[in-house]
């Protein structure tokens, strides 16, 4: 179901509850990156009108947010099915729009999109906009975290592109595929955005599963970061002592507005933290 090849089996309700806990009302407030502003639709109808004309060939029902940075607009729209009474099933479509020639480039599509916060992934003076979303609706969805990066020459792009599924870029941090046939693997999924105030951020995932019938364990530990010299996205699979150290950091993580933090109370985390405490006595 996802490009990392992880197989995990948990209930759909877990995804619904998790994303509900991550909800941020409205757009991100507080300190904005230099040169960036959110458009006030009432005070800047001219910009809204120009964006609407640029998106005239796109299938959407309404524009939710427009952010401006130099020569490009970050545009978030929704598409609502005819007869749909609530926004719960809205399909989000996010675009980068040039304010010079008004060309449009699609960045991602998804559901239950939640804007998180600005995050320093590349360096302390470059900020990306973090967000989480689901890849489908009325299904067993995967939940993803991505960050929208701005380049003055190219415009906006979503980090950690998915070559097999370009519409859904980002880091898969929660899988709800119950499969066919259903398996009763015991699964723990741990994720954290580690964003120190005095440094650059990174993202980690740990997928731990155990087959109760055979006792077979599956452990996938990945560190996601950005190369500070090139600005390229990196995903590094860890093993051995490096994986153990990373698991401990993820399990000790606390809540962050920058992105998802979950799984710290799981059995896998309790086990590894207990082992660490015993080793340090």
N, C-alpha and C positions, 0 to 999 in steps of 0.2 A: 504493500500500500504506500510505502514511502521509499525514497531513494537510498536510504541508509540500510535497508534490508532488515529492520528490526521487526520481530513478530511478537505482539503483546496482546493479551486478551483481557479486557476489563469492560465494565458496563458503561453504556452511553451516559447515564446520569452523572457519572463522575466528571465528564467533560462539561456538562451543563453547569454543575455546581462550581467547578473551578473557574470557568470563564465569568460566571456571575460575580465571583469574589474579586475578579481582576478589573471589573468595570470602572471606568473613569468617566464622570459626568462631564459632557462637553469636551472641548478641545483642551490641550495642555496649556496650563497657565504658568505664570512665573517668568523667570528669566528666559528670553528667547535668544537664539543665535543672532549675531550682528547681521543686519541687512535683511532679516526675515520678519514678516508680519502676517498675521491672520487677517483676512479681508472681512470687514464689517459690511454685510450685504446691504444694509440700509444706507450707510454713508458712502459706499462706493459702488453704486449701481452700474457705472460705466464698465468697470472691470468684470463684474458678474455677467453683463451683457456680452462682452467680448468672449468670455470663456464659453458661454452658452452657444455662440455662433461657431466657435472652434469645435465644440462637441456635437454639432448638428447631425453628424453621420453616426454617432454612437448611440447604442441602445441603453437609455437610462431614464429613470422616472424623476429624479431630482438631484440637485447639487447640495451636499451637506457641508462641505468645508472647502475653502480656497486659501492656500498659503502662498505668499509671494516672496521670492528671493532673487534679486537681480533680474535676469532675463527669463526666468521660468516660473510657472505656477504649479503648485502641487494641488491637484483637484481630486476630491473624494465625492463620489456619487453613489446613489443606490438605484437599484432596479426592483420594482415591486410588481408582482404578478397581479393580473386583473382579478378582482374579487378578494384579494388578500386584505383582511381587516386590520391587522396589526403589523408593526415593523419587524417583528421577530424573525421573519423569513426573508428579509430584504437581502438582496445580493449586492455586495459592495464592489465597486469598480474604481480603482485608483489610477490617476494619469499624471504624467509630466507633460505640461503644455508650454511651448515656447511663446513668450509674449512679444517676440520680434516678428516671427512669421506665422505664429499660431498653429504650428504643427503639433499633433497629438501623439503621444507614445504611451501605451498601456503598461502599467507596472504590476498589478496583481488584481485578482478577483477572489472574493471569499464571502463568508458569512460571520455575523456576530463580531464584526471588527471593533477592536477597542484600541484607541490611541493611548499610549503609555506616557513616556517622558523623553526628553532629549538626553542622549547618552553619548559619552566620549569613547568611541570604539577605536579610532585611528590615532588620535592624539588629544591632548588636553584642550587644544584650541579649535577642534573640529567636532561638531555635534551632529548626530544622526537622530531621527525621530523613530523611537521604538513603537511597535504595535503588535498585537496578537489577533489571530483570526482563525476561523475554521475553513476547511477546504470544501465542505459540502453541507447540505442541510437535509433533514429527514433521512439520515443515513447513519453509519458509524463513522463519524468524522475524525480526521487528524487535526490537532490544534498546532498552530505554527507561530513562531516568533520571528519577526524580521525587523530591520531598521532601514529607513529611507535615507539615503545618502545624497547630498547635493554636490554637483560638480558645475562650476560656473560655465564650462564649455559645453557639457553634454546634458545638463539638467539633472533631474531626479532619477534614481534607480533604487531598486530593492536589493538588499544584501543577501548573500547566500542563495544565488540563483539555482533553480532546479531545471537542468537541461532536458530531462524527460517530461517535465510538466511546467513549462515556463509561466503559466498563469498563477502558480502557487509557490513563489519563492519563500525561503526562510528555513528555520530550524524546527523540525518536528519534535515537540516536547511532550505530547500526550496522544496516545493511539487508543482508539476505542473500537477497533475492528474485532468483533466477536467471532468472525470467521465462519466458514461452512466446510466441514463440520466444526461445531464449537469444541474448543479444548479448554480444560480446566487448569491451565498453567497458573501458578501463583506469581503475580507480576508486581514489581515495584518500579515506578518511574519517578526519577528525581531530576529536577531542573533548577537552575539558579542563574540569574544575571549578577555577576560579581562586579560591582561598579564602585571602586574606592574613590573617595572624594579627591584624593591627590594623585590619581593616576588614570590609566585607560581601563576600559571595561572588557570583560570576556564573558562568554556564555558556556555553561556546561550541562551535559545531559548524561544520565546514568540509567540504563535500562537493565534491570535485573529480573530474571525469570527462573522458575524452578518447576520442572515437571514432576508432580507428586507420584506419578506411576513409576517413573524410572529414576528419579532423583537427579536427572541431568540439569545442570545449571547453564544459563546463558548470561553473559556479562558484556555489555557494550558501553564503553566510557569514551566520551568525545569532548574535546575542548574546541570551542569556536572563537575565533579572534580575527583581527585585521592586521596585516603586515604593515608596520609603521613606515617602512621605506617605500613601499609600492602602493599602499592603500587597497591591496587585494584581500578578499575574504579568504580565511583559512579554516579548515576543519581537520583536527588532528585526533586520530584514534589512539588512545593511550592503553598501555599494558604495564604489568609489573608494579614496581614501587611508584612510578609516576601516576598510574591509574589509582592506586590506593590513596596517595596524597590528594589527588583531585576529588575522589569520592568524599573524603573527609571535609574538604573545603565546601563542597556542595551541600553536605549534610549539616554543616554548621552555619549555612547562610540564613540570613534573616530577610524579612520582607523588603521589597524594593519597588519604587514606582517606575523604575527603568524597564521592568519586564517581569515575566513569570518567575515565581519562586514557589516550588511545591515538592512534596514527597519527603520533606525533612522528618516527618513523624512515621515514616514507613518502617517496616521490619528490617529492611536492608540497611537503612541508616542507623537504626538502633543497634544493630549487630556490630557494625563497623566502628561506631563511636564507643560502644562498650569495650570492644577489643583494644581501642586506643587507650582508654582509661586504665585498663588492666596492665597494658604494656608500660605505662608511665609511672606506675606505683613502685 
